[in-house]
Amino acid sequence: MSPAGHLLSPTSSLPPLRSLITLNKEQIFSAIDNLYELYCPVSLPRAVKSQLEHGKARDDLLVQPADSGYVSEDDIDSEYDLDELRADAFERNFAIRWLTTLIANAEELPLSDEDEREREQTVDKASFILASFTKLADEDDEDDSGITRDFSFELSLFSNQGSPRLKESSVREKVSIDVRLNDAPQTTTDHTDVGLQSWGASIVFSDLLCSSPGRLELSRETLGSSPRIIELGAGTGLVSLVLAKALPHFGVSDATLIATDYHPAVLENLQSNIELNRASVETCFLDWSAPILEAPLDLLADMLVATDVVYAPEHAMWLRNCATRLLAPKGVFWLLMTIRPNGRFEAVIDSVEAAFNGSYSKTSDNRHLAILNMEGVEKRRGVGRGDESGYKLFRIGWT
Ligand SMILES: C[S@@+](CC[C@H](N)C(=O)[O-])C[C@H]1O[C@@H](n2cnc3c(N)ncnc32)[C@H](O)[C@@H]1O
């Protein structure tokens, strides 16, 4: 149960509908009640808003969904304002997909035959919420039919940009790096198309590379003017797109950027995002488990980058093997891993350290990839899903 006065966003609170039978009816009802309170305009603006404005107890008024069993209390974003949440098109589209799936699979709801009336009520309520979205869209006078997301990161440029040891005091100029992305809906039948959405780690990494480029050694001095950069498991391509837009500001004018993934639908969405941003990024199929290093992957990379790509026990080892074949002798592999301390992802928390611990076979010249540095990166408010507690940033290179 969330503490009083806090809201849960749909992405962090709705239980997955992939296997309805694993949920209990309380979880379903609680999730629907949450959406109802959140989105149905009759109950919120009139009853809640005016009272909030008059300083009445928030506890009675704000949504307090029951624990869905899918998220922990860490999910709670206490600063997430109700209006902001309601206006968030991504959250809304997530809720729409969830409700549509629920209605389509109503027959599988974990209810007994005697509960037929409850099933009808559930579908009615879900339909009512869906109908209210149309009304909200009209009110907001905005086109919510797509799920386009706009990202804007502030790039810090430094007077001593050429040096890898940049100091805060030398900030010279701020430039806005804007990226527009299509976060396509995930299908309910294919569990492998997770790359159709931008994950918290890609947003955090993009922010980091803009706000602290020195931390990621992004300068002309370290990269040269024409580095080769390959992103592994690029998903929607946010990181590659931000790099493509930011690097010229560091004097890195002629970078080759290749965003790779293995999922056909993800690659298609990635390509359309690149076109949407008119960015100079190539896309390429690359499966870490069986890498085929044909052009454009036939030349070594000066930098590899990957965000939120370790979510199964075998991933870290596949990535290590892949990086071993792709990284140039002086290259660096930046890997931002998402920490999900609860549930099935617990098993992968130390898998990067284990994969790069040096006991695996070395190259013919007796070298191997190792973690040169690791630092924790805090979760940002309003970024990422509820089960994420933070991130680990690995700097990996040859030793
Ligand atoms: C959780 S998503 C993260 C996507 C993106 N990096 C981000 O942070 O938003 C994981 C990505 O890794 C890709 N992926 C998973 N297994 C892969 C494999 N064996 N080879 C290549 N890509 C893979 C998925 O298609 C997906 O795009």
The ligand as a MOL file (V3000), in Angstrom:
LIG
                    3D

  0  0  0     0  0            999 V3000
M  V30 BEGIN CTAB
M  V30 COUNTS 27 29 0 0 0
M  V30 BEGIN ATOM
M  V30 1 C 15.2670 -3.2020 -21.7820 0
M  V30 2 S 15.5600 -2.8400 -23.4430 0 CHG=1
M  V30 3 C 16.6240 -1.4080 -23.3410 0
M  V30 4 C 16.5780 -0.6270 -24.6230 0
M  V30 5 C 17.3880 0.6600 -24.5750 0
M  V30 6 N 18.7980 0.3900 -24.4440 0
M  V30 7 C 16.9090 1.5280 -23.4330 0
M  V30 8 O 17.6300 1.6740 -22.4290 0
M  V30 9 O 15.7990 2.0760 -23.5560 0 CHG=-1
M  V30 10 C 16.7230 -4.1040 -23.9230 0
M  V30 11 C 17.1080 -4.0420 -25.3950 0
M  V30 12 O 18.0350 -5.0680 -25.6720 0
M  V30 13 C 17.6440 -5.7480 -26.8660 0
M  V30 14 N 18.1360 -7.1310 -26.7910 0
M  V30 15 C 17.7420 -8.0980 -25.9300 0
M  V30 16 N 18.4010 -9.2420 -26.1770 0
M  V30 17 C 19.2500 -8.9780 -27.2110 0
M  V30 18 C 20.2000 -9.7440 -27.9190 0
M  V30 19 N 20.4010 -11.0520 -27.6310 0
M  V30 20 N 20.8990 -9.1600 -28.9110 0
M  V30 21 C 20.6860 -7.8610 -29.2070 0
M  V30 22 N 19.7900 -7.0730 -28.5950 0
M  V30 23 C 19.0730 -7.6300 -27.5990 0
M  V30 24 C 16.1330 -5.6480 -26.8680 0
M  V30 25 O 15.5750 -5.8120 -28.1610 0
M  V30 26 C 15.9310 -4.2360 -26.3240 0
M  V30 27 O 15.9440 -3.2770 -27.3320 0
M  V30 END ATOM
M  V30 BEGIN BOND
M  V30 1 1 1 2
M  V30 2 1 2 3
M  V30 3 1 2 10
M  V30 4 1 3 4
M  V30 5 1 4 5
M  V30 6 1 5 6
M  V30 7 1 5 7
M  V30 8 2 7 8
M  V30 9 1 7 9
M  V30 10 1 10 11
M  V30 11 1 11 12
M  V30 12 1 11 26
M  V30 13 1 12 13
M  V30 14 1 13 14
M  V30 15 1 13 24
M  V30 16 1 14 15
M  V30 17 1 14 23
M  V30 18 2 15 16
M  V30 19 1 16 17
M  V30 20 1 17 18
M  V30 21 2 17 23
M  V30 22 1 18 19
M  V30 23 2 18 20
M  V30 24 1 20 21
M  V30 25 2 21 22
M  V30 26 1 22 23
M  V30 27 1 24 25
M  V30 28 1 24 26
M  V30 29 1 26 27
M  V30 END BOND
M  V30 END CTAB
M  END
